[in-house]
Amino acid sequence: MRILDNEQLMKFYEIHETVHSIYMVVEYLTGGELIKNISKKIKYNELYLKKVIRCITIGLKYMHERGIMHRDLKPENLMIKSKKERLNVKLIDFGLATKIKVDKYIFRRCGTPGFVAPEIITLEEGEFYDEKCDIFSVGVIFYIL
């Protein structure tokens, strides 16, 4: 998160460590989770969907250009910046993010069932996947919206 600084990604400011805890200071997003709007069965018009997907893809493009893939994209990991800025969606939760080119994955098979790309599920020892796994997840999110 330290090397990522983009309007469509939750901003990371600093980290504080104690003997028993780690505290991360991140951007305060007041608009709530995108998933809550989905669970309320709010119907989105085409313009809103276009802007939401645009926010997601801009954030992903920025990450992918820097050699990082998210690997856990799902509606729960999308936050609305504020109630005034409902069209500004930000990616959060980079706990499973990794570099695209690695010698070995810390978590080989990861992500959330239903949103994870097939190449992650069928991964064999010694095989690798790339940033396209995030694009698959965006397609599933778009379908749900």
C-alpha positions as CSV (number, residue, x, y, z in Angstrom):
1,M,0.0,0.0,0.0
2,R,2.9,2.3,0.6
3,I,3.8,2.5,-3.1
4,L,0.2,3.0,-4.2
5,D,-1.2,6.6,-4.5
6,N,-4.2,6.9,-6.7
7,E,-7.6,8.6,-6.4
8,Q,-9.4,5.2,-6.8
9,L,-7.5,3.4,-4.1
10,M,-7.9,3.9,-0.4
11,K,-5.1,6.1,0.8
12,F,-2.6,4.7,3.2
13,Y,-0.9,7.3,5.5
14,E,1.1,5.5,8.1
15,I,1.5,2.5,10.4
16,H,2.0,2.2,14.1
17,E,3.2,-1.0,15.8
18,T,3.0,-2.0,19.4
19,V,3.9,-5.2,21.1
20,H,0.4,-6.7,20.6
21,S,-1.1,-4.7,17.7
22,I,-0.6,-3.0,14.4
23,Y,-2.5,0.2,13.6
24,M,-2.9,1.5,10.1
25,V,-3.9,5.1,9.4
26,V,-5.9,5.1,6.2
27,E,-8.3,7.5,4.4
28,Y,-11.6,8.0,6.1
29,L,-14.4,7.0,3.6
30,T,-17.9,8.0,4.7
31,G,-20.0,6.8,1.8
32,G,-20.3,3.2,3.0
33,E,-19.7,-0.1,1.2
34,L,-21.0,-0.6,-2.3
35,I,-22.3,-4.0,-1.1
36,K,-24.9,-2.3,1.2
37,N,-26.5,-0.6,-1.8
38,I,-26.6,-4.0,-3.6
39,S,-28.2,-5.7,-0.6
40,K,-30.8,-2.9,-0.5
41,K,-31.7,-4.0,-4.1
42,I,-31.1,-0.5,-5.4
43,K,-31.5,-0.5,-9.2
44,Y,-28.6,1.3,-10.9
45,N,-29.0,3.2,-14.2
46,E,-26.5,2.7,-17.0
47,L,-24.7,6.0,-16.3
48,Y,-24.1,5.1,-12.6
49,L,-22.8,1.6,-13.5
50,K,-20.5,3.1,-16.1
51,K,-18.9,5.5,-13.6
52,V,-18.5,2.8,-10.9
53,I,-16.8,0.4,-13.3
54,R,-14.7,3.2,-14.6
55,C,-13.5,4.0,-11.0
56,I,-12.6,0.3,-10.5
57,T,-10.8,0.0,-13.8
58,I,-8.8,3.2,-13.3
59,G,-7.6,2.0,-9.9
60,L,-6.7,-1.5,-11.3
61,K,-4.9,0.0,-14.3
62,Y,-2.8,2.1,-11.9
63,M,-2.0,-1.0,-9.8
64,H,-1.3,-3.2,-12.8
65,E,1.1,-0.6,-14.3
66,R,3.1,-0.8,-11.1
67,G,3.2,-4.6,-11.3
68,I,0.6,-5.3,-8.5
69,M,-2.6,-7.4,-8.6
70,H,-5.4,-7.1,-6.0
71,R,-6.6,-10.8,-6.1
72,D,-9.6,-10.2,-3.9
73,L,-11.9,-7.8,-5.7
74,K,-15.6,-8.1,-4.6
75,P,-18.3,-5.6,-3.7
76,E,-17.3,-5.7,0.0
77,N,-13.9,-4.3,-1.1
78,L,-15.4,-1.3,-2.8
79,M,-16.2,1.8,-0.8
80,I,-18.0,5.0,-1.8
81,K,-15.9,8.0,-0.9
82,S,-18.7,10.0,0.6
83,K,-22.5,10.5,0.4
84,K,-21.8,13.6,-1.7
85,E,-19.5,11.7,-4.0
86,R,-21.6,8.6,-4.6
87,L,-19.9,8.2,-8.0
88,N,-16.4,8.0,-6.5
89,V,-15.8,4.3,-5.7
90,K,-12.4,3.3,-4.1
91,L,-10.7,-0.1,-3.9
92,I,-9.9,-1.2,-0.4
93,D,-8.4,-4.3,1.4
94,F,-5.1,-5.0,-0.1
95,G,-4.4,-8.0,2.2
96,L,-4.1,-10.5,-0.6
97,A,-2.4,-8.1,-3.1
98,T,0.9,-9.2,-4.5
99,K,3.4,-8.4,-7.2
100,I,2.5,-9.8,-10.6
101,K,6.0,-11.3,-11.2
102,V,7.0,-13.3,-8.2
103,D,9.1,-16.5,-7.7
104,K,6.5,-17.9,-5.4
105,Y,3.1,-16.9,-4.1
106,I,2.6,-16.5,-0.3
107,F,-1.0,-17.4,-0.8
108,R,-1.3,-19.5,-4.0
109,R,-5.0,-20.0,-4.1
110,C,-6.8,-16.9,-2.7
111,G,-9.8,-14.7,-3.2
112,T,-13.5,-15.0,-2.5
113,P,-15.5,-17.9,-4.0
114,G,-17.7,-16.6,-6.7
115,F,-15.3,-13.7,-7.6
116,V,-12.0,-15.6,-8.0
117,A,-10.8,-16.2,-11.5
118,P,-10.6,-19.9,-12.8
119,E,-6.8,-19.7,-13.3
120,I,-6.4,-19.2,-9.5
121,I,-8.6,-22.1,-8.6
122,T,-6.9,-24.5,-11.0
123,L,-3.4,-23.3,-10.2
124,E,-0.8,-26.1,-10.1
125,E,2.6,-26.1,-8.4
126,G,5.0,-24.0,-10.4
127,E,2.4,-22.2,-12.4
128,F,1.6,-18.5,-12.3
129,Y,-1.2,-16.2,-13.2
130,D,-1.3,-12.5,-13.9
131,E,-3.4,-9.3,-13.5
132,K,-6.1,-10.7,-15.7
133,C,-7.5,-12.4,-12.6
134,D,-8.6,-9.0,-11.4
135,I,-10.4,-8.3,-14.7
136,F,-12.4,-11.5,-14.2
137,S,-13.5,-10.3,-10.8
138,V,-14.6,-6.9,-12.2
139,G,-16.8,-8.8,-14.7
140,V,-18.5,-10.7,-11.9
141,I,-19.0,-7.4,-9.9
142,F,-20.5,-5.7,-13.1
143,Y,-22.9,-8.7,-13.6
144,I,-24.1,-8.4,-9.9
145,L,-24.6,-4.7,-10.2
